[in-house]
Amino acid sequence: MKKLKIGVLYGGSSSEREISLVTGQAVFDNLDRKKYLVSLVEMTTDNHFILKLKNKKRYIDFVNKDRKLFDVVFIALHGTPGEDGTVQGMFEALNIKYTGPNTLSSALCMNKVYTGLTYYSWHLPHPAFIDITAKNWQNSQKEILSAINLNVGYPCVVKPVDQGSAVGVSIIKTEDDLKQAVNKTIKKFPWLMAQKFIKGQEGTCGVLEKKGESFALPPTHILPQVGKFYDYKSKYAPGGSKHICPADFPEEVNKTMQDLALTAHKALGCKGMSRSDFFYGDDGRVYIIETNTIPGMTGTSLLPEAAGKAGISFPKMLDLIIASAL
């Protein structure tokens, strides 16, 4: 059989660039060389594409001459512009096959407000939130604070609407703390949300596809070791968190997380892979928090770990993701 030409696209200009470089390298290292001819493609911080060869680099011109350079581009970018639909839209316009969800699905999942509204429309249990734009904060601060007091309450979680890897996230206990956090964070991230804080245990559940049918992996119980929640250090530092997979939650809780992850995957139009994050609240309820369309695939990442627990090796998991793209 002819080997498929796969370009692993990593890097980018987002705040998650360094994680993307690790994810992309892990994907590159684990793709089966018996099936694929694999190349690394770096997206630079100024949004150029560079093919990384053994002894040299060359720029890729996807628009004019390199549309057929790869059979599939494996997108290993985290954050904007690789996870929000921008790169996906470019590849769709150029008729280049790529892994993961399409432009609309990527844009929905990258924006926590639109993700939350989609959850609500599908009757999924999602914590209450109020979104805060820089303009509204400047003009209607009193009304925003009133709405947060009425609909969200304290403690709450303030976070950017369009960032991943817990970038810019803070837990707020009082209205004064909220003002300080918003005034500081909104300078860098002009669209924020204040979301109800759920006291409980953190979990996650991945979804893969096989022959067009999605299936849920075993849920994982996440126990942060270096932070109060699953923040950037907990996610990526060695020993930053402890993962229990399959999760040691009650059986019905694990089943609920799997069902919700599958429903979210469908509701948001995901394809190939996704990973939804949850809280198992002290009130006994399961809350879905967000859905990731390009989950991390580093040495401490959750999706390949859960796939392994389901008997799917890292290379086999990548096979499934590529097959979905085709």
N, C-alpha and C positions, 0 to 999 in steps of 0.2 A: 504493500500500500504506500501511496505517496504521502510523505510527511507534510503535516500542516505547518505553515509558517505563522508563528505567533510572535507578536511584538508586545512586550510587557511595558506598559506605559506607567511611569512613576515620577515622583518629584513634585513639580508644580510650584505655585507661588503662595499657597495658603499657610496659615500658622501650623498646619499639620504636615508640612513638607518632610521633616525629618522622619516622621513615622511612615510616611508614604515610601521613602527610600528603603526603609527596612522591609516593609510589606512587599514592595516590588522585587527586592532581592530574594526574599523567601519564595515568592511565586516562581521567579526565574530558576532558582536552585531546585525546586521540586517538580517542575514540569518534566514529563517523561520524554527523554531524548529519543526513545524508540518510536515515538509517535509524532514528535514536533521538532521543527527547526526553530530555535528560540533566540530572540534578540531583545536586548534592553533598550528602551527608548526613554530618554530623560526629557521631561518638560521643564524647561529652565524657569527661573524666577521672572524672566521677562517674556515668558510664553512662547518660546521657540521649542522646536522638537529636534533632539539630537540622537542619532543612532550611535550607540556605543559599541564600537568594534574592538578587537583585541589590541591593536596598536594605533588606532586612530578614531576620530569621531567625524561624523558628517551630519550636516543639517538635513532634515527631512522636509520635503515640500509635499504635504498630503494633497494640496489643492491641484497642483499642475502636473506633477510627474510621478508621485509615489502612492497613488491611490491603491495600486495592486501590490504594494510591497509586502503586505501581510494578508493571510486568509482571515485572521481574527486579531484584533487589538485587545489584549487583556488589560482592562483599566484598573490600575492599582493606585489611583490618586485619591487622596482624602481631602475633603473640603473643596472650596471654590478654586478653580473652575472645573475641577474634574469630577465632583460628586453632585453638583447642583444642576446638571443638565446642559451646561455650556459645551463641554467637549462632546457629549452625546449628540447634541444638535448638529455640531460640525460633522461628525462621522455619518450621521443619518443623511445630511445634505450631500455628502460625497459618496454615499452608498458603500461605506466601509463597515464591515461587521465588527461588533465589539461586545464585550461581556457586560452583564448586569442590566439594570432596567433602562427604559427609554428616557427621552428628554423630560416628558411630563412627570413621570414617576420619580425621577431623580430630583427634579425641582420641588415636588411636593414633600418628599422625605427630608430634603435638606432644610426646609423651612418648618420650624417647630409649630408655628401658628397654623399653617395649612395642614400639617400632619394632624394636629390636635382637632381641627375642624372635621377632617376626614374620619378620625376615630369617632367623634360624636355622631356623625351622620350614619355610621355603622353600629352605633350603640355599644361601642367599646368603652370600658371603664378607664377614663383618663382624668387626672387631677385637674381641678378648675384653674384657670389662668386668666390674666389680663395682659395684653401686649402693650408695649410702651415704645412709641417712636420718638426720636429726638425732637421733632417739631411739636408733637402733642405734649411732651414733657415740659417744653418751654412755655407753651401757651395754656395748658390745662392741667397743671400739676395737682392742684387741689382736687379736681374731679377724678383724676387717676388714683390718687391716694384714697379717696372715698370709695371708689369701686373696688380697690384691692382690699380695703378693710371689710367691705360688705360681702364680697364674693370669694376671696382667697383666704384672708386672715393671716395670722402669724403663729408660728414661723412660716416663712415661705422661701422659695428658691428663685433667685434672680439669675437669668442666663441669656446670652445672645440667642437670637432666633435662628441664626444660620451658621453656627459653629459646631464642631464635633470635638471629641476627645476631652470633654468637660472644660474646654477653654472658656474662661471668663465667668465661670459658675461660682456663686457664693450663696451661703445659707444665711438668711436674714431673720432676726428675732424681733425687731421693733420697727416702727415707722421711721424713726430717726436713722436707724441703720440702713433702711431701705433708701432713704434720700441720699445718704452718703454713697452707697453702692451704685445707685443709678447715675448719680452725678459723675462718678469716676469712670464707670464702665461705658456709658453711652457716648463718651468722647471717641472711643475706639470702635464701638459696635453700635451704630445708630438705631438699631431695632432690637429691643429686649422683651422679655416676658417675665412676669412675676407669677409663679406657679405654687399652688398649695403644697406644702411640705408633707410628705408621707413618712411617718415614723414606721420603720419596719426593716425588712431584710431585702437585699438586692438580688435580683436574678436576671437571667437572660436566656433567650432561646433562638437558635438558628433555624433557618429554613433553606433547604436545597430543592432542586428539581431533577426529575429523571423522566425522560420521554414525555415532557410536557406536564407531568403531574408533580405538584409540590408536596413535600413531606417535612415534618418537624424533627429536628434532632433532640437529643435529651437536653432538658434545661440544665443550667448551671447556677449554683448558688455562689455568689461573689462575696467574699469577706475582705474588705480593704484592710491592709496591715499598716499603712503609713499615713493614711488620711482619715478624716471623719466620714468620707463617702468615696465612691469609686472615681476619684479625680485623676488628673493627668499622671501624677507620680504613681498612684495605685495601679493605673492601667499598664504603664510601660516600664517602670523600674523593676529590676530583678527583686523578687520577694515583696513587691508592692502590694500584692493581693493574693489571697488563697482562693482557689477554685475547687468547688465540689461538684463533680459531674459523673453520673446523674445527680441532680440536686437532692439534698436530704430534706426537702420540704415534704409535707404530706402528699400522698399519691394524687389526691384530687387537685392539689395546687399545681403539681407538675403537669397534670393533664390540662388544667385550665390555661397555663402558660403556653403549652403547645397549641391549643385551639386558638388562643388569641393571636399567637405569632402567625399562624396560617391565615387567619382572617385578615390581619393587618397586611400581610404579604399580598393577598388578593385585593383588598380595598385600595391599596396604594399603587397597584399595578406593577409590583416588583417582578423581576425576572432573574432566574439563575441562582440568586442567593439573596438573603437578607438576614438580619439579626435584630430582634426586638428586645428592648430592655424593660424590666418590670420591677415593681416593689410588691412584696408580700407584706401587707400592712399589719400592724399590731391589732387592727380591727378585724382581721381574718379575711380581708378582701385582697384580690390581686388587681393591681393597677398597671396598665401599659403606659410607658413613659415616652419612648421614641422608637423609630425603626431605622436601622442603618442599612444602606444599600450597598456600600463597599466596606464591609467589616474589616478590621485589622487582621493581618495574617503574619504577625511577628512571632517571635519565640514564646511570647506570653499571651498570645491572642486566643480568643474564646471560640471562634467558629471552627478552626481546624482541630482544636482540642475536643470539642463536642463531636465533630465528625469522626474523629478517631475512636471515641467511646461507642459510637454507633457502628464501628467496624469499617469505616471509610477512611483510608489513608489519605494523607495530604495530596499525593499525586492523583489518586482516584477522585478526590473532591474537586480538584482542578479540571479533571476530565469532564465531570458533570457540568461544571460551570461553562466550559468551552462548548460542550455539546448543546447546551441551552442557547448559546449565542448563535449557533449554526442552524 
